[in-house]
């Protein structure tokens, strides 16, 4: 069982529920929401080498890991479509990477990178989600990854004057509302858990920073930093075939766990919505046992006489009922027992939670049985 915080998991489940309520990401309201597509983004490429170590380049490492990750998903999750922003050594502008994810209506966007820093002693894996940096270190990581836009033609126009080296430019991320933040954090937590517990990497945690590559992604998104090429030992690991296989496998397991949780919650939401739809069309009979202009306190006489007391307000009075059934004959039989306690109890009917006359209820049920 994957270990992650209860709070993170609860936020994730709430977010998935909201997806079904508000029809986010162009999902048709009547479809069962399922995890169908993942976009894997190998950072840098072509004329942009990314971070450069003593024996490797970031662009090569992340491409290898991205392709291995996609191969694992194709093999073990065949119902999930894998889309790469690049599958070879080519340069892809940052805004085009998110555009690829959006066009493919991805359920998850994973941007893979390797880190570099002036201090060679620092090592470990970390995963970022879009947000405002909380530390200078996080800002420096974002600056490093965002600096690739200067290789693009007319980048000041494309990115509305954004300067990757100016701290002031990152204020925009404070004003942005990321509706997928909880799901992104959940995925990032799964990634870090796998890196730490399955691959034995130092866990540098889940962090937030202003990454342009994540800014326009219309789905849960994470940016993974596999490790530091400026640390000799770590570079040797992530540049090796064995290290890349382990890292890709860890990412795969995180995707698998994310998908399982996402689909399980979606099925639960689907069952709930169908049950509500059925209830809305179903005729329900109840037995009214009391009526009052003021609400009757719990613990009063009717609550002592009956275990299942339910009330509603018709705009003028509070009306109290017991028993509930879609079967009129069963309700009539129960009425005899209830009248031993409340002599003037009687049957009332509801459709979709709204009271209707018994005549209308019987007519509707008769018409339904004729179909």
N, C-alpha and C positions, 0 to 999 in steps of 0.2 A: 504493500500500500504506500503510495507516494505521500511523503510528509510535507505539509504546508499549513499555514495558519488557518484557523477556523474562520477568522474574519475575512481573509482573502477569498476563501472558498464561498462563503456566504455572499460576498459582493459579486462574485462571478455568477452565481446562480440567479441573483436578482437581476443582473444585467442581461442574462439570457432570456429571462422572463419578460423584460422590457422590450427586447427585440421582437418577441411575438406580439406584444401589445401595440407597438408603434410602427410595425412594418418597416424596420430599418434595413438598409442595404438592398432595396428593391426586391424584397421577398414578398411574394403574393400571400395575402392574408389567409387563404384557405390551404396553403401548402404546409406540410410538416417541415419545420426548420431542421435541416440536417447540415452537418459539416461536410462540404462537398469539394472545396477548392482551397489549396494553399499556394501562395506565391513565395518562392525562395529567391532572395536577392543576394547574389555574391557581390560584395562591395568592390568599388574601384574597377580596374580593368583597362586594357588598352594602354593609352598614353599616360594613364593615372596608375602608378604602381602601388599607391597607398603607403603604408609604413614599410620601411626597408630595414631588415635585420642583417646580421653578418652572413647568413647562409640562405636567406629567403626573402621573398616579397609578399606583402599582404595579399595582393590581387590573386596570386597563384594558390596560396593556402586556402583562402575563403572559397575560391571556385571549386577546388577539390572537395572541400567539406560540403558545399552546397549540392554538388552532383551526387555525392555519396548519400546525403540526406534524402534527396529526391528518389534515388534508387531504392532505399529502404521503404519509403512510403509506397512506391509503386508495387513493391513486392509484398508488403505486409498489410497495406491498407489500399487494396485495388479499387475501392469505391471512391477514393479521394483523387481528384485531378491535381497534378503537379504542374505548375507553371514557373519557369525560370525567367528572371529579368535578363540574364545572360547565361549562356551555356558554353561560352568560349571567351578568349581573351580580347574583348572589345570594350570600348568606352561607352557607357550609358549615362546620360545626364541624370542628376538626382530626381528632378521632377518627372522624368519619363518612367522611372522605376515605380513610383506610386501610381502613375497613370496606368501602367500595365496591370497592377493589382486591382485598380478600380474597374477597368474594362472587363476583366475576367470575373468580377463580382466575388473576389476572394473572401473567404471566411477568416483567413489569417495571413498576415504578412510578416515574414522573417527576414531581416537584413543581417547578413553575417559579416563580421569584421575581425581584425586583429589589431591590438593596441601598440602604442609606443610612448615612451616617456623618457625624460632626461635622466632619471634615476634608475640605474640598472638593477637595483635590489628589489624593486617592486614587481610583483607577479600576481597571477590569478585571473579568474574569469568573472565577468560581470555582464549583466543584461539591463538595457535601458528601455524605458518607455517615454513617450513624448511628454514633455512638461518643462517647467522652469527649473533650471539647475539650482541646487541648494548649496553647492560648494564650488569653490574655484576650480577644483580638480574636475568636477563634472563638466564645467564650462569649457575647460581646456580640451576634453575629449570631444565635445560637440564642435568646437572650433576646428579641430584637426579633421574630423570627418566632413564638415561642411566646406572646408577650404577647397575641395575639389571643384566647386562651381566656377572658380576662376579659370579653369581649363575650358569652360564652355563659352561659345560665342555670345556676346551681348548678355552676359549673365546678370548685369545690373537691372536690365529691363525684365528679364524672365523672372527674377526673384524680387521685383519691386524695390530695388535699391538696397537689398539686404547685404550687409558687409560681414562676412564670416569671422573677421578678426576684430570686430567691434562689439564690446560687451553691451552697448546700448541697443544694438540690433536685436538682441535676444529678449528684450522686454516684450516683444509681440507674443512670445510663448506664455507669458503670464496672463495675457488677455484672452488666450484661446481656451475654449472649453472642449475637452476631449471626451466625447460621449462613450468612448470605448476604453476609458482608463482602467476600470475595474477588471475587465476581461484581459486587457494587456498586462496588468500587474499579475494576474493569475497565471498567465502563460509564462511570464518572466520568472515567476517563483518556481514553476515546474522545471524550467530550464536550469536555473541555479541549483535546484535540488538534485537534478541528474548529474550536473557537473561535479558537484561536491561528493555525493554519495556513491555514484557509479563510476566516475572517472578519476576521483581523488584529486580534483583541482581545488586550489584555494578559492573559497567563496567570497568574492568581493561585493556580493549583494545585488539587489534590485534597485535601480536608481532612475532618476528623471533628468532629462536635459533636452535642449532645443535642437533636435535633429531635423534638418530640412527633408530628408528622405522619408521621415514618418509624418511630416506635417499634413500632407494632403491625402494620406491613406484613409479610406472610408471604411475601415474595419479594424479589429484589434491588431496591434502591430508591436513588434519588439525589435530592438537592435542589439545583437549579441556580439560581445567582444570576447573572442576565444582565449585570449591571453596576450602577453607582452613580448613582442619581437626584440625588445631591448633588454630582456632578461635571457642570458645565454642558455640556461637550463630549460626554460619554458619554450624558447624558440626551437630548440632541438626537438622537443616533444611535439609541438603543433606543426612543425614542418615535416615530421616523419609520417610514413604511411600508417603506422600503428596508431599514432596520436590522432591523426585525422579520422581514422576509422572509429576510434573511441568517441571522439567529439561528435561526429555525425550520428552515431548510434544514440548518444545521450540526447541530442536534439530530436531524433526520431521518437524516442520514448516520451519526451515532453509533448510532442505533437499528438502522439497516440493517446496519452492520458487526457489531454485537452479535448480531443475529439470525443472520447468516451463520456466525459463529464457533460460536454455540450449536448451530445445526442440524447443522453439519458434524461437531462433536464427538459429537452425539447419534447421528448415522448411524454413526459409527465404533464407538460403544459398542454399537449395535444389531447391527452385523455381528459384532463380537467375541462378544457374548452368544449369538448364533445359532450361531457356530462352536463355542463351548464346549458348547452344548446338543447339537449334532450329535456332537461328540467324545465326550460323556458317554454317548450311546446307541450309539456305533460300537464294533465289535469291532476291536481292534488286535493284530497279531501282532509279536512281537519275537524275537530270537535270543539266548538266554542263553549267555554266554561265560565267566563266572566266578562264584564264590560265596565269601564270606569272612566270618568272625566280626567282623573289623575292617575299617574302610574302607580301600580301596586308594588310595594316593596317586596324584594325577595325575602323569603322566610315567613311571609304571611300565609294565611290559611290555604289558599289554592296551591301554593308551592309545597305545602306539607301533604296535601292530598294526592298530588300528582308529581311524578318524577320529571316528566318531559313537558314543561310549560313553555310555550312560544307565544309572543304577542306582537301585534302590529298596531299602528295608529292610522285610522282612516281619515284623519284631519279634524275629527271632532272628539273621538273617544279612543281609549286604549282597549283593545279587544284581546282577550287571553284564550289560548287554545291548548289542547293536548291531543296526542296521537297524530299520525300522518300516514296517509296511504293513497295510492293511485286507484285502489279498488274500492268502489262504493259499498259493495256488499260487506266487505271486511270492516269498513268504517261503521256501517249500520249495526253490525254485530257488536263492535266495541262500544257503540253508543249506549247499549243496554247496561254495560258495566259502569260506564261513567255516570249514568243517571242514578245509580245507587248512591253516588256522592253528591252530584249536582242535578237536581230533578229537572231543571229547565234547560239543560245542555242540549245543543243541537248541532247539526252538520253544516259546515260552510265549505265552499269550493274556491280554488285558486287556479289561475293559469299564468305561468310566467311570473309568479310571485304576487299577482294582482287578484283581488277578490272578484269572483263572478257569481252569478246566480246558479243554483243547483240545476235549474231547467237548462241553462246554456251549457253547463258542464256535461250533463248527460247527453245533450244533443251533439256536442263536439266529439264525445267518446263514441257515440253511435255512428257518426259519420266516418270516424277513423277506422272503426271495425269493419265498415263496409268496403273500404279500399282494398 
